[in-house]
Amino acid sequence: MTTLTLHHATGDQLKQLARVASDSSEKVIREFGLSKEGAQRVHRRGHELAAAVSQATIAALEELSVTEKFKDEELKSSYGYLGYKPKDLFEQVHILRKLFSELGECDFALADREPPHGAEGYFAIPRWQKIAKTYHEAVLKVFRLLKEQREGKFHNYLDGQLGPDRLRQSAKSTAMWKKLGTEQKGDILIVPAEFGIRHRGQSARRARAIMAASDEFGLGVFAVGIMLLTHPERLKLYALLIDCAGDECNDPRDSAPFGRVPYFGYDGGELEFVTHRSDHVNIEYGSASGWVIPQT
């Protein structure tokens, strides 16, 4: 697997974009034709103007920075969540410590920061190295707990096929988890994340291409499995299914190695773990994703 080097926008690039945005805003304000009284009223509500400008800027950045790569692998989807919302971090950690007695501390204070745009909140995800010696063994431990939690209603269609020759973390996912692990202390990492709705209707490789423009990255089987353990209500009948775009799967029958993506589905009252091609497009699926925590 190729090692990924993360290249952030340079300070000069960011200054240039800020200058373009500032010049544009000033031009719009000058040409709008406000009266003296109107300008005073706007000034009194300056926080609302700032919020509106911020939202418009975010929307423009999201649209303009997105690649055209695999654009045809995207459909409009109305699938979403049914009765799910992120739990409080303390509750998540309490659940995890009951499931994994070996887990120690985490830095709750990190969640005091505003999460990145697009994240639903902060999630508690252990370092997989604290759970098992290998990523694949950690995944299987999570699977056993999911099966127990759901009283046997969990089917792994890749049972016995999840060694390193069949499942691996993507280059970007590996790099971002390394960054998170370096910047945080403790056994449990605090991760800004979303559970798939941001990328609903997109193939996994389209979602990965979009994420490439920022510090967003696809979450893999281990992270999504942990999130399902702390939020079992997330996946149920008619809810959005979850692509684990941070991982890659290999099927010897495919011509392209590691061209598949694992996903969690739900059918017949049972949680399922399956794979499909990374170019698979379906309105019922969305890739879960995470971010590194912005530095203050």
C-alpha positions in Angstrom: 0.0 0.0 0.0 1.3 3.5 -0.9 2.2 5.8 2.0 0.2 9.0 1.9 1.8 12.4 2.5 -0.7 15.0 3.6 -0.2 18.4 1.9 -2.2 21.2 3.4 -2.9 24.5 1.7 -0.1 26.9 2.1 -0.4 30.1 4.1 -0.1 32.1 0.9 -2.9 30.2 -0.8 -5.2 30.8 2.2 -4.3 34.5 2.2 -5.1 34.8 -1.5 -8.5 33.1 -1.0 -9.3 35.3 2.0 -8.3 38.4 -0.1 -10.6 37.3 -2.9 -13.5 36.7 -0.5 -12.9 40.1 1.3 -12.7 42.0 -2.0 -15.9 40.4 -3.2 -17.8 41.2 0.0 -16.7 44.8 -0.1 -17.8 45.1 -3.7 -21.2 43.7 -3.0 -21.7 46.0 0.0 -20.6 49.1 -1.9 -22.9 48.3 -4.9 -25.9 47.3 -2.9 -27.0 50.9 -2.4 -27.7 50.9 1.4 -29.1 54.1 2.9 -27.4 55.5 6.0 -30.3 54.2 8.1 -30.1 50.8 6.4 -26.4 50.5 7.0 -27.0 51.3 10.7 -29.6 48.6 11.0 -27.3 46.1 9.4 -24.5 47.1 11.7 -26.6 46.6 14.8 -27.2 43.0 13.5 -23.6 42.5 12.5 -23.4 39.1 14.1 -26.2 37.9 11.8 -24.4 39.3 8.7 -21.2 37.6 9.8 -23.0 34.3 10.2 -24.6 34.6 6.8 -21.3 35.4 5.1 -19.7 32.5 6.9 -22.3 30.0 5.8 -22.2 31.3 2.2 -18.4 31.0 2.2 -18.5 27.5 3.5 -21.0 26.4 0.9 -18.9 28.0 -1.9 -15.7 26.4 -0.6 -17.4 23.0 -0.4 -18.7 23.3 -4.0 -15.7 24.8 -5.6 -13.1 22.6 -4.0 -14.8 19.4 -4.9 -13.2 17.4 -7.7 -15.1 16.3 -10.7 -13.6 12.8 -10.3 -16.3 10.1 -10.4 -19.0 12.7 -10.4 -21.3 10.4 -12.3 -21.2 8.0 -9.3 -23.5 10.2 -7.3 -27.3 10.1 -6.9 -29.7 12.3 -5.0 -30.8 10.5 -1.9 -33.4 11.1 0.8 -32.3 8.2 3.0 -31.2 9.2 6.5 -31.3 8.4 10.2 -34.2 7.1 12.2 -34.2 8.0 15.8 -30.4 8.4 16.1 -28.4 11.3 17.4 -24.8 11.3 18.8 -24.6 10.4 22.5 -22.7 12.5 25.1 -19.0 11.6 25.1 -19.1 10.5 28.7 -21.8 8.1 27.9 -19.9 6.7 24.9 -16.8 6.2 27.0 -18.8 4.5 29.8 -20.2 2.0 27.3 -16.7 1.3 25.8 -15.1 0.8 29.2 -17.8 -1.8 30.1 -17.1 -3.6 26.8 -13.3 -3.3 26.9 -12.0 -3.3 30.5 -8.4 -2.6 29.3 -9.2 0.9 28.1 -7.8 3.8 30.1 -8.1 7.6 29.7 -9.2 9.9 27.0 -9.0 13.7 26.8 -12.6 14.9 27.1 -11.5 18.6 26.9 -10.8 18.2 23.2 -14.6 18.1 22.6 -14.9 21.7 23.9 -13.7 22.9 20.5 -16.1 23.5 17.7 -16.1 20.4 15.5 -15.3 20.8 11.8 -18.1 21.7 9.4 -19.9 18.5 8.4 -19.2 16.6 11.6 -22.3 15.5 13.6 -20.4 15.7 16.8 -17.5 14.0 18.7 -17.2 10.2 18.9 -15.1 8.1 21.3 -13.1 5.5 19.3 -10.3 3.4 21.0 -7.0 3.0 19.4 -7.3 -0.4 17.8 -3.8 -1.3 19.1 -5.3 -1.2 22.6 -7.8 -3.9 21.6 -5.7 -6.4 19.7 -2.3 -7.0 18.2 -3.5 -6.5 14.6 -6.2 -4.4 13.0 -8.0 -7.6 11.7 -8.1 -9.1 15.2 -9.5 -5.9 16.6 -12.2 -5.9 14.0 -13.2 -9.5 14.9 -13.4 -8.5 18.6 -15.8 -5.7 17.6 -17.8 -8.2 15.5 -18.2 -10.6 18.5 -19.4 -7.7 20.7 -21.9 -6.6 18.0 -23.3 -10.1 17.8 -23.6 -10.3 21.6 -25.2 -6.8 21.7 -27.8 -7.8 19.1 -28.5 -11.2 20.7 -27.0 -13.1 17.7 -28.6 -11.0 15.0 -25.4 -10.2 13.2 -24.1 -11.9 10.1 -20.6 -11.5 8.8 -20.6 -12.6 5.1 -16.8 -12.5 5.1 -16.3 -14.9 8.1 -12.8 -16.3 7.9 -11.9 -14.0 5.0 -10.7 -10.9 6.9 -6.9 -11.4 7.0 -4.5 -8.7 5.7 -4.8 -10.2 2.2 -8.5 -9.4 2.2 -8.9 -6.2 4.4 -6.7 -3.2 4.8 -6.9 0.4 5.8 -6.6 3.0 3.0 -3.6 5.2 2.8 -5.4 8.4 3.8 -7.2 6.6 6.7 -3.9 5.2 8.0 -2.3 8.7 7.8 -5.2 10.5 9.5 -5.4 7.9 12.4 -1.7 8.3 12.9 -2.1 12.1 13.1 -5.0 11.7 15.6 -3.0 9.3 17.6 0.1 11.6 17.7 -1.9 14.6 18.7 -3.9 12.9 21.5 -3.1 11.1 24.6 -4.9 8.2 26.2 -6.4 4.9 25.0 -9.6 6.4 23.6 -9.4 9.0 20.8 -11.9 11.8 20.5 -12.9 12.0 16.8 -15.2 14.5 15.0 -17.3 12.3 12.7 -20.5 11.7 10.8 -22.4 8.5 10.3 -22.9 8.5 6.5 -25.5 11.1 5.7 -23.0 13.6 4.4 -22.0 11.2 1.5 -25.4 9.5 1.0 -26.0 8.5 -2.6 -22.3 8.6 -3.5 -20.1 5.6 -4.4 -17.3 5.0 -1.9 -14.7 6.1 -4.3 -16.6 9.3 -5.1 -16.8 10.0 -1.4 -13.1 9.4 -1.1 -12.4 11.8 -3.9 -14.5 14.5 -2.3 -12.7 14.0 1.1 -9.4 14.4 -0.6 -9.9 18.2 -0.7 -9.7 18.5 3.1 -8.8 16.8 6.4 -11.9 14.6 6.1 -11.3 10.9 5.8 -13.3 7.7 5.4 -13.9 5.6 8.5 -13.1 2.0 8.4 -14.7 -1.2 9.7 -13.2 -0.9 13.2 -14.3 2.7 13.8 -17.8 2.3 12.4 -18.2 -0.9 14.4 -17.2 0.9 17.5 -19.7 3.7 16.7 -22.4 1.1 16.2 -21.6 -0.4 19.6 -22.1 3.0 21.3 -25.1 3.8 19.0 -26.9 0.6 18.2 -30.0 2.6 17.3 -28.2 4.0 14.2 -28.8 1.1 11.9 -32.2 -0.3 11.6 -34.8 -1.0 8.9 -35.1 1.7 6.3 -32.2 3.7 7.7 -29.2 4.7 5.6 -26.7 1.9 5.2 -23.0 2.6 6.0 -20.1 2.3 3.7 -16.7 2.0 5.5 -14.7 4.0 2.9 -11.6 4.1 5.2 -11.0 0.5 4.4 -10.4 -1.5 1.2 -11.4 -5.1 0.6 -9.9 -7.6 -1.9 -11.9 -10.3 -3.6 -9.7 -12.8 -5.6 -12.5 -13.0 -8.2 -12.1 -9.3 -9.1 -9.7 -8.1 -11.7 -8.6 -5.1 -9.6 -7.0 -5.8 -6.2 -8.6 -4.2 -3.2 -11.3 -2.6 -5.4 -14.1 -3.3 -3.0 -15.4 -1.4 0.1 -16.9 -3.1 3.2 -20.2 -1.9 4.5 -22.7 -2.5 7.3 -26.2 -3.3 6.2 -29.5 -4.3 7.8 -31.9 -6.9 6.5 -34.6 -9.1 8.0 -34.0 -7.6 11.5 -30.3 -8.5 11.3 -27.1 -6.4 11.1 -25.0 -7.5 8.2 -21.3 -7.1 7.2 -20.7 -7.4 3.4 -18.7 -5.8 0.6 -19.4 -4.3 -2.8 -17.4 -2.6 -5.5 -16.1 0.9 -4.6 -17.8 2.3 -7.7 -21.2 0.9 -6.5 -23.8 3.7 -6.5 -27.0 3.4 -4.4 -29.3 5.9 -2.7 -29.4 3.6 0.3 -25.7 4.0 1.2 -23.5 6.7 2.6 -19.8 6.7 3.7 -19.1 7.5 7.3 -16.3 9.9 7.8 -14.1 11.6 10.4 -11.8 14.6 10.7 -8.7 15.5 12.8 -9.6 18.0 15.5 -8.8 21.6 14.4 -5.9 23.1 16.3 -6.6 26.2 18.4 
